[in-house]
Amino acid sequence: MMWTSFATERSLRLLISINGIRIDLKKVKVIINWQEPENVKNIRAFIGFTNFY
């Protein structure tokens, strides 16, 4: 596999660059600041979003 010359590529919820692969910190900040779920629908939305992280 050959590395291409790009700064950063967002793919599959990850940041891929010449320095390696890492999670997107913007997504982590959203999780930290998520309002407390008040019903089943909100709990499912939270779990669905955070399942990857």
CHARMM internal coordinates of N, CA and C (Angstrom, degrees):
IC EDIT
DIST 1 N 1 CA 1.4456
DIST 1 CA 1 C 1.5215
ANGL 1 N 1 CA 1 C 109.14
DIST 1 C 2 N 1.3001
ANGL 1 CA 1 C 2 N 116.31
DIHE 1 N 1 CA 1 C 2 N 133.04
DIST 2 N 2 CA 1.4633
ANGL 1 C 2 N 2 CA 121.40
DIHE 1 CA 1 C 2 N 2 CA -177.92
DIST 2 CA 2 C 1.5238
ANGL 2 N 2 CA 2 C 110.07
DIHE 1 C 2 N 2 CA 2 C -106.62
DIST 2 C 3 N 1.3170
ANGL 2 CA 2 C 3 N 117.08
DIHE 2 N 2 CA 2 C 3 N 132.99
DIST 3 N 3 CA 1.4540
ANGL 2 C 3 N 3 CA 121.68
DIHE 2 CA 2 C 3 N 3 CA 177.80
DIST 3 CA 3 C 1.5192
ANGL 3 N 3 CA 3 C 109.17
DIHE 2 C 3 N 3 CA 3 C -75.21
DIST 3 C 4 N 1.3158
ANGL 3 CA 3 C 4 N 116.62
DIHE 3 N 3 CA 3 C 4 N 138.46
DIST 4 N 4 CA 1.4560
ANGL 3 C 4 N 4 CA 120.68
DIHE 3 CA 3 C 4 N 4 CA 175.19
DIST 4 CA 4 C 1.5174
ANGL 4 N 4 CA 4 C 109.49
DIHE 3 C 4 N 4 CA 4 C -95.95
DIST 4 C 5 N 1.2990
ANGL 4 CA 4 C 5 N 116.54
DIHE 4 N 4 CA 4 C 5 N 167.53
DIST 5 N 5 CA 1.4638
ANGL 4 C 5 N 5 CA 119.90
DIHE 4 CA 4 C 5 N 5 CA -177.73
DIST 5 CA 5 C 1.5243
ANGL 5 N 5 CA 5 C 110.40
DIHE 4 C 5 N 5 CA 5 C -94.79
DIST 5 C 6 N 1.3135
ANGL 5 CA 5 C 6 N 116.53
DIHE 5 N 5 CA 5 C 6 N 82.23
DIST 6 N 6 CA 1.4526
ANGL 5 C 6 N 6 CA 121.37
DIHE 5 CA 5 C 6 N 6 CA 174.20
DIST 6 CA 6 C 1.5113
ANGL 6 N 6 CA 6 C 108.76
DIHE 5 C 6 N 6 CA 6 C -130.11
DIST 6 C 7 N 1.3217
ANGL 6 CA 6 C 7 N 115.74
DIHE 6 N 6 CA 6 C 7 N 152.74
DIST 7 N 7 CA 1.4619
ANGL 6 C 7 N 7 CA 120.15
DIHE 6 CA 6 C 7 N 7 CA -178.18
DIST 7 CA 7 C 1.5235
ANGL 7 N 7 CA 7 C 110.27
DIHE 6 C 7 N 7 CA 7 C -72.63
DIST 7 C 8 N 1.3139
ANGL 7 CA 7 C 8 N 116.38
DIHE 7 N 7 CA 7 C 8 N -61.36
DIST 8 N 8 CA 1.4601
ANGL 7 C 8 N 8 CA 121.24
DIHE 7 CA 7 C 8 N 8 CA 179.53
DIST 8 CA 8 C 1.5142
ANGL 8 N 8 CA 8 C 108.72
DIHE 7 C 8 N 8 CA 8 C -150.70
DIST 8 C 9 N 1.3037
ANGL 8 CA 8 C 9 N 117.07
DIHE 8 N 8 CA 8 C 9 N 138.89
DIST 9 N 9 CA 1.4587
ANGL 8 C 9 N 9 CA 122.36
DIHE 8 CA 8 C 9 N 9 CA 178.53
DIST 9 CA 9 C 1.5232
ANGL 9 N 9 CA 9 C 108.56
DIHE 8 C 9 N 9 CA 9 C -124.27
DIST 9 C 10 N 1.3340
ANGL 9 CA 9 C 10 N 116.95
DIHE 9 N 9 CA 9 C 10 N 128.70
DIST 10 N 10 CA 1.4690
ANGL 9 C 10 N 10 CA 121.14
DIHE 9 CA 9 C 10 N 10 CA 176.68
DIST 10 CA 10 C 1.5192
ANGL 10 N 10 CA 10 C 107.66
DIHE 9 C 10 N 10 CA 10 C -90.55
DIST 10 C 11 N 1.3168
ANGL 10 CA 10 C 11 N 115.50
DIHE 10 N 10 CA 10 C 11 N 120.00
DIST 11 N 11 CA 1.4491
ANGL 10 C 11 N 11 CA 119.62
DIHE 10 CA 10 C 11 N 11 CA -178.15
DIST 11 CA 11 C 1.5196
ANGL 11 N 11 CA 11 C 109.41
DIHE 10 C 11 N 11 CA 11 C -148.59
DIST 11 C 12 N 1.3263
ANGL 11 CA 11 C 12 N 116.61
DIHE 11 N 11 CA 11 C 12 N 131.39
DIST 12 N 12 CA 1.4625
ANGL 11 C 12 N 12 CA 121.19
DIHE 11 CA 11 C 12 N 12 CA 176.53
DIST 12 CA 12 C 1.5261
ANGL 12 N 12 CA 12 C 112.76
DIHE 11 C 12 N 12 CA 12 C 52.40
DIST 12 C 13 N 1.3102
ANGL 12 CA 12 C 13 N 116.69
DIHE 12 N 12 CA 12 C 13 N 41.34
DIST 13 N 13 CA 1.4679
ANGL 12 C 13 N 13 CA 122.96
DIHE 12 CA 12 C 13 N 13 CA 178.36
DIST 13 CA 13 C 1.5239
ANGL 13 N 13 CA 13 C 113.33
DIHE 12 C 13 N 13 CA 13 C 66.40
DIST 13 C 14 N 1.3107
ANGL 13 CA 13 C 14 N 117.87
DIHE 13 N 13 CA 13 C 14 N 18.50
DIST 14 N 14 CA 1.4623
ANGL 13 C 14 N 14 CA 122.09
DIHE 13 CA 13 C 14 N 14 CA 178.76
DIST 14 CA 14 C 1.5219
ANGL 14 N 14 CA 14 C 109.53
DIHE 13 C 14 N 14 CA 14 C -124.56
DIST 14 C 15 N 1.3187
ANGL 14 CA 14 C 15 N 116.37
DIHE 14 N 14 CA 14 C 15 N 157.22
DIST 15 N 15 CA 1.4524
ANGL 14 C 15 N 15 CA 121.59
DIHE 14 CA 14 C 15 N 15 CA 172.32
DIST 15 CA 15 C 1.5217
ANGL 15 N 15 CA 15 C 107.73
DIHE 14 C 15 N 15 CA 15 C -101.02
DIST 15 C 16 N 1.3098
ANGL 15 CA 15 C 16 N 115.29
DIHE 15 N 15 CA 15 C 16 N 121.59
DIST 16 N 16 CA 1.4551
ANGL 15 C 16 N 16 CA 120.84
DIHE 15 CA 15 C 16 N 16 CA -177.81
DIST 16 CA 16 C 1.5233
ANGL 16 N 16 CA 16 C 107.78
DIHE 15 C 16 N 16 CA 16 C -114.53
DIST 16 C 17 N 1.3264
ANGL 16 CA 16 C 17 N 116.11
DIHE 16 N 16 CA 16 C 17 N 124.01
DIST 17 N 17 CA 1.4582
ANGL 16 C 17 N 17 CA 120.54
DIHE 16 CA 16 C 17 N 17 CA 178.65
DIST 17 CA 17 C 1.5137
ANGL 17 N 17 CA 17 C 109.17
DIHE 16 C 17 N 17 CA 17 C -143.66
DIST 17 C 18 N 1.2999
ANGL 17 CA 17 C 18 N 115.49
DIHE 17 N 17 CA 17 C 18 N -179.67
DIST 18 N 18 CA 1.4610
ANGL 17 C 18 N 18 CA 121.05
DIHE 17 CA 17 C 18 N 18 CA 178.91
DIST 18 CA 18 C 1.5334
ANGL 18 N 18 CA 18 C 110.60
DIHE 17 C 18 N 18 CA 18 C -64.17
DIST 18 C 19 N 1.3432
ANGL 18 CA 18 C 19 N 116.15
DIHE 18 N 18 CA 18 C 19 N -22.21
DIST 19 N 19 CA 1.4668
ANGL 18 C 19 N 19 CA 121.18
DIHE 18 CA 18 C 19 N 19 CA -179.82
DIST 19 CA 19 C 1.5264
ANGL 19 N 19 CA 19 C 113.15
DIHE 18 C 19 N 19 CA 19 C -84.78
DIST 19 C 20 N 1.3280
ANGL 19 CA 19 C 20 N 117.19
DIHE 19 N 19 CA 19 C 20 N -8.00
DIST 20 N 20 CA 1.4597
ANGL 19 C 20 N 20 CA 119.88
DIHE 19 CA 19 C 20 N 20 CA 178.54
DIST 20 CA 20 C 1.5125
ANGL 20 N 20 CA 20 C 112.65
DIHE 19 C 20 N 20 CA 20 C 132.30
DIST 20 C 21 N 1.3172
ANGL 20 CA 20 C 21 N 116.32
DIHE 20 N 20 CA 20 C 21 N -164.24
DIST 21 N 21 CA 1.4558
ANGL 20 C 21 N 21 CA 124.03
DIHE 20 CA 20 C 21 N 21 CA -178.27
DIST 21 CA 21 C 1.5216
ANGL 21 N 21 CA 21 C 108.18
DIHE 20 C 21 N 21 CA 21 C -117.88
DIST 21 C 22 N 1.3468
ANGL 21 CA 21 C 22 N 116.08
DIHE 21 N 21 CA 21 C 22 N 133.83
DIST 22 N 22 CA 1.4601
ANGL 21 C 22 N 22 CA 119.95
DIHE 21 CA 21 C 22 N 22 CA 177.91
DIST 22 CA 22 C 1.5087
ANGL 22 N 22 CA 22 C 109.84
DIHE 21 C 22 N 22 CA 22 C -148.60
DIST 22 C 23 N 1.3271
ANGL 22 CA 22 C 23 N 116.47
DIHE 22 N 22 CA 22 C 23 N 166.05
DIST 23 N 23 CA 1.4542
ANGL 22 C 23 N 23 CA 119.99
DIHE 22 CA 22 C 23 N 23 CA 179.19
DIST 23 CA 23 C 1.5223
ANGL 23 N 23 CA 23 C 108.97
DIHE 22 C 23 N 23 CA 23 C -77.01
DIST 23 C 24 N 1.3255
ANGL 23 CA 23 C 24 N 116.06
DIHE 23 N 23 CA 23 C 24 N 158.47
DIST 24 N 24 CA 1.4578
ANGL 23 C 24 N 24 CA 122.53
DIHE 23 CA 23 C 24 N 24 CA 179.50
DIST 24 CA 24 C 1.5285
ANGL 24 N 24 CA 24 C 108.16
DIHE 23 C 24 N 24 CA 24 C -81.99
DIST 24 C 25 N 1.3236
ANGL 24 CA 24 C 25 N 117.46
DIHE 24 N 24 CA 24 C 25 N 115.19
DIST 25 N 25 CA 1.4655
ANGL 24 C 25 N 25 CA 121.09
DIHE 24 CA 24 C 25 N 25 CA -177.35
DIST 25 CA 25 C 1.5242
ANGL 25 N 25 CA 25 C 112.60
DIHE 24 C 25 N 25 CA 25 C -65.98
DIST 25 C 26 N 1.3277
ANGL 25 CA 25 C 26 N 118.07
DIHE 25 N 25 CA 25 C 26 N -23.11
DIST 26 N 26 CA 1.4633
ANGL 25 C 26 N 26 CA 120.31
DIHE 25 CA 25 C 26 N 26 CA 175.59
DIST 26 CA 26 C 1.5269
ANGL 26 N 26 CA 26 C 110.02
DIHE 25 C 26 N 26 CA 26 C -62.67
DIST 26 C 27 N 1.3192
ANGL 26 CA 26 C 27 N 116.95
DIHE 26 N 26 CA 26 C 27 N -37.58
DIST 27 N 27 CA 1.4686
ANGL 26 C 27 N 27 CA 121.08
DIHE 26 CA 26 C 27 N 27 CA 178.68
DIST 27 CA 27 C 1.5278
ANGL 27 N 27 CA 27 C 110.92
DIHE 26 C 27 N 27 CA 27 C -67.61
DIST 27 C 28 N 1.3178
ANGL 27 CA 27 C 28 N 116.90
DIHE 27 N 27 CA 27 C 28 N -38.32
DIST 28 N 28 CA 1.4641
ANGL 27 C 28 N 28 CA 120.90
DIHE 27 CA 27 C 28 N 28 CA 178.82
DIST 28 CA 28 C 1.5321
ANGL 28 N 28 CA 28 C 109.92
DIHE 27 C 28 N 28 CA 28 C -65.24
DIST 28 C 29 N 1.3342
ANGL 28 CA 28 C 29 N 117.23
DIHE 28 N 28 CA 28 C 29 N -40.36
DIST 29 N 29 CA 1.4692
ANGL 28 C 29 N 29 CA 120.63
DIHE 28 CA 28 C 29 N 29 CA 178.20
DIST 29 CA 29 C 1.5238
ANGL 29 N 29 CA 29 C 111.38
DIHE 28 C 29 N 29 CA 29 C -62.65
DIST 29 C 30 N 1.3417
ANGL 29 CA 29 C 30 N 116.78
DIHE 29 N 29 CA 29 C 30 N -37.26
DIST 30 N 30 CA 1.4631
ANGL 29 C 30 N 30 CA 120.04
DIHE 29 CA 29 C 30 N 30 CA 176.95
DIST 30 CA 30 C 1.5250
ANGL 30 N 30 CA 30 C 110.21
DIHE 29 C 30 N 30 CA 30 C -62.28
DIST 30 C 31 N 1.3172
ANGL 30 CA 30 C 31 N 117.14
DIHE 30 N 30 CA 30 C 31 N -41.83
DIST 31 N 31 CA 1.4656
ANGL 30 C 31 N 31 CA 121.37
DIHE 30 CA 30 C 31 N 31 CA 179.38
DIST 31 CA 31 C 1.5250
ANGL 31 N 31 CA 31 C 110.73
DIHE 30 C 31 N 31 CA 31 C -63.92
DIST 31 C 32 N 1.3152
ANGL 31 CA 31 C 32 N 116.54
DIHE 31 N 31 CA 31 C 32 N -44.16
DIST 32 N 32 CA 1.4680
ANGL 31 C 32 N 32 CA 120.84
DIHE 31 CA 31 C 32 N 32 CA -179.10
DIST 32 CA 32 C 1.5246
ANGL 32 N 32 CA 32 C 111.21
DIHE 31 C 32 N 32 CA 32 C -62.66
DIST 32 C 33 N 1.3319
ANGL 32 CA 32 C 33 N 116.86
DIHE 32 N 32 CA 32 C 33 N -38.05
DIST 33 N 33 CA 1.4648
ANGL 32 C 33 N 33 CA 121.67
DIHE 32 CA 32 C 33 N 33 CA -176.11
DIST 33 CA 33 C 1.5253
ANGL 33 N 33 CA 33 C 113.77
DIHE 32 C 33 N 33 CA 33 C -93.60
DIST 33 C 34 N 1.3271
ANGL 33 CA 33 C 34 N 118.00
DIHE 33 N 33 CA 33 C 34 N 7.15
DIST 34 N 34 CA 1.4664
ANGL 33 C 34 N 34 CA 122.73
DIHE 33 CA 33 C 34 N 34 CA -178.26
DIST 34 CA 34 C 1.5221
ANGL 34 N 34 CA 34 C 109.42
DIHE 33 C 34 N 34 CA 34 C -63.48
DIST 34 C 35 N 1.3263
ANGL 34 CA 34 C 35 N 116.90
DIHE 34 N 34 CA 34 C 35 N 134.23
DIST 35 N 35 CA 1.4625
ANGL 34 C 35 N 35 CA 119.97
DIHE 34 CA 34 C 35 N 35 CA 177.05
DIST 35 CA 35 C 1.5220
ANGL 35 N 35 CA 35 C 110.05
DIHE 34 C 35 N 35 CA 35 C -67.45
DIST 35 C 36 N 1.3161
ANGL 35 CA 35 C 36 N 115.84
DIHE 35 N 35 CA 35 C 36 N 151.02
DIST 36 N 36 CA 1.4616
ANGL 35 C 36 N 36 CA 120.15
DIHE 35 CA 35 C 36 N 36 CA -179.63
DIST 36 CA 36 C 1.5234
ANGL 36 N 36 CA 36 C 110.20
DIHE 35 C 36 N 36 CA 36 C -63.26
DIST 36 C 37 N 1.3364
ANGL 36 CA 36 C 37 N 116.80
DIHE 36 N 36 CA 36 C 37 N 126.48
DIST 37 N 37 CA 1.4734
ANGL 36 C 37 N 37 CA 119.96
DIHE 36 CA 36 C 37 N 37 CA 179.88
DIST 37 CA 37 C 1.5269
ANGL 37 N 37 CA 37 C 111.37
DIHE 36 C 37 N 37 CA 37 C -61.05
DIST 37 C 38 N 1.3401
ANGL 37 CA 37 C 38 N 115.49
DIHE 37 N 37 CA 37 C 38 N 137.39
DIST 38 N 38 CA 1.4607
ANGL 37 C 38 N 38 CA 120.20
DIHE 37 CA 37 C 38 N 38 CA -177.28
DIST 38 CA 38 C 1.5215
ANGL 38 N 38 CA 38 C 113.48
DIHE 37 C 38 N 38 CA 38 C -109.19
DIST 38 C 39 N 1.3436
ANGL 38 CA 38 C 39 N 116.99
DIHE 38 N 38 CA 38 C 39 N -11.17
DIST 39 N 39 CA 1.4611
ANGL 38 C 39 N 39 CA 119.42
DIHE 38 CA 38 C 39 N 39 CA 179.76
DIST 39 CA 39 C 1.5280
ANGL 39 N 39 CA 39 C 109.09
DIHE 38 C 39 N 39 CA 39 C -151.43
DIST 39 C 40 N 1.3186
ANGL 39 CA 39 C 40 N 116.16
DIHE 39 N 39 CA 39 C 40 N 177.13
DIST 40 N 40 CA 1.4626
ANGL 39 C 40 N 40 CA 121.27
DIHE 39 CA 39 C 40 N 40 CA -175.87
DIST 40 CA 40 C 1.5319
ANGL 40 N 40 CA 40 C 110.93
DIHE 39 C 40 N 40 CA 40 C -61.82
DIST 40 C 41 N 1.3269
ANGL 40 CA 40 C 41 N 117.46
DIHE 40 N 40 CA 40 C 41 N -41.37
DIST 41 N 41 CA 1.4715
ANGL 40 C 41 N 41 CA 121.02
DIHE 40 CA 40 C 41 N 41 CA 179.92
DIST 41 CA 41 C 1.5273
ANGL 41 N 41 CA 41 C 110.68
DIHE 40 C 41 N 41 CA 41 C -59.22
DIST 41 C 42 N 1.3255
ANGL 41 CA 41 C 42 N 117.46
DIHE 41 N 41 CA 41 C 42 N -44.34
DIST 42 N 42 CA 1.4668
ANGL 41 C 42 N 42 CA 121.31
DIHE 41 CA 41 C 42 N 42 CA 179.61
DIST 42 CA 42 C 1.5305
ANGL 42 N 42 CA 42 C 111.77
DIHE 41 C 42 N 42 CA 42 C -68.31
DIST 42 C 43 N 1.3124
ANGL 42 CA 42 C 43 N 117.18
DIHE 42 N 42 CA 42 C 43 N -36.23
DIST 43 N 43 CA 1.4653
ANGL 42 C 43 N 43 CA 120.59
DIHE 42 CA 42 C 43 N 43 CA 177.13
DIST 43 CA 43 C 1.5208
ANGL 43 N 43 CA 43 C 110.19
DIHE 42 C 43 N 43 CA 43 C -64.33
DIST 43 C 44 N 1.3318
ANGL 43 CA 43 C 44 N 116.84
DIHE 43 N 43 CA 43 C 44 N -43.60
DIST 44 N 44 CA 1.4690
ANGL 43 C 44 N 44 CA 120.53
DIHE 43 CA 43 C 44 N 44 CA 178.60
DIST 44 CA 44 C 1.5296
ANGL 44 N 44 CA 44 C 111.13
DIHE 43 C 44 N 44 CA 44 C -63.24
DIST 44 C 45 N 1.3214
ANGL 44 CA 44 C 45 N 117.31
DIHE 44 N 44 CA 44 C 45 N -40.04
DIST 45 N 45 CA 1.4660
ANGL 44 C 45 N 45 CA 120.79
DIHE 44 CA 44 C 45 N 45 CA 178.46
DIST 45 CA 45 C 1.5251
ANGL 45 N 45 CA 45 C 110.28
DIHE 44 C 45 N 45 CA 45 C -62.59
DIST 45 C 46 N 1.3338
ANGL 45 CA 45 C 46 N 116.86
DIHE 45 N 45 CA 45 C 46 N -43.96
DIST 46 N 46 CA 1.4631
ANGL 45 C 46 N 46 CA 121.24
DIHE 45 CA 45 C 46 N 46 CA 179.17
DIST 46 CA 46 C 1.5249
ANGL 46 N 46 CA 46 C 111.34
DIHE 45 C 46 N 46 CA 46 C -63.30
DIST 46 C 47 N 1.3193
ANGL 46 CA 46 C 47 N 116.59
DIHE 46 N 46 CA 46 C 47 N -47.88
DIST 47 N 47 CA 1.4660
ANGL 46 C 47 N 47 CA 120.27
DIHE 46 CA 46 C 47 N 47 CA 179.89
DIST 47 CA 47 C 1.5298
ANGL 47 N 47 CA 47 C 111.23
DIHE 46 C 47 N 47 CA 47 C -62.97
DIST 47 C 48 N 1.3226
ANGL 47 CA 47 C 48 N 116.48
DIHE 47 N 47 CA 47 C 48 N -40.33
DIST 48 N 48 CA 1.4494
ANGL 47 C 48 N 48 CA 120.29
DIHE 47 CA 47 C 48 N 48 CA 178.60
DIST 48 CA 48 C 1.5214
ANGL 48 N 48 CA 48 C 112.46
DIHE 47 C 48 N 48 CA 48 C -62.21
DIST 48 C 49 N 1.3261
ANGL 48 CA 48 C 49 N 117.03
DIHE 48 N 48 CA 48 C 49 N -40.93
DIST 49 N 49 CA 1.4595
ANGL 48 C 49 N 49 CA 120.87
DIHE 48 CA 48 C 49 N 49 CA -179.69
DIST 49 CA 49 C 1.5139
ANGL 49 N 49 CA 49 C 111.82
DIHE 48 C 49 N 49 CA 49 C -72.81
DIST 49 C 50 N 1.3274
ANGL 49 CA 49 C 50 N 116.39
DIHE 49 N 49 CA 49 C 50 N -40.23
DIST 50 N 50 CA 1.4649
ANGL 49 C 50 N 50 CA 119.74
DIHE 49 CA 49 C 50 N 50 CA -175.42
DIST 50 CA 50 C 1.5144
ANGL 50 N 50 CA 50 C 113.96
DIHE 49 C 50 N 50 CA 50 C -86.16
DIST 50 C 51 N 1.3109
ANGL 50 CA 50 C 51 N 118.30
DIHE 50 N 50 CA 50 C 51 N -8.59
DIST 51 N 51 CA 1.4605
ANGL 50 C 51 N 51 CA 121.16
DIHE 50 CA 50 C 51 N 51 CA -175.87
DIST 51 CA 51 C 1.5378
ANGL 51 N 51 CA 51 C 112.66
DIHE 50 C 51 N 51 CA 51 C -54.91
DIST 51 C 52 N 1.3099
ANGL 51 CA 51 C 52 N 117.22
DIHE 51 N 51 CA 51 C 52 N -38.30
DIST 52 N 52 CA 1.4549
ANGL 51 C 52 N 52 CA 120.40
DIHE 51 CA 51 C 52 N 52 CA -178.50
DIST 52 CA 52 C 1.5257
ANGL 52 N 52 CA 52 C 111.60
DIHE 51 C 52 N 52 CA 52 C -71.38
DIST 52 C 53 N 1.3167
ANGL 52 CA 52 C 53 N 116.91
DIHE 52 N 52 CA 52 C 53 N -37.01
DIST 53 N 53 CA 1.4487
ANGL 52 C 53 N 53 CA 121.30
DIHE 52 CA 52 C 53 N 53 CA -175.57
DIST 53 CA 53 C 1.4899
ANGL 53 N 53 CA 53 C 110.90
DIHE 52 C 53 N 53 CA 53 C -90.12
END
COOR INIT
IC SEED 1 N 1 CA 1 C
IC BUILD
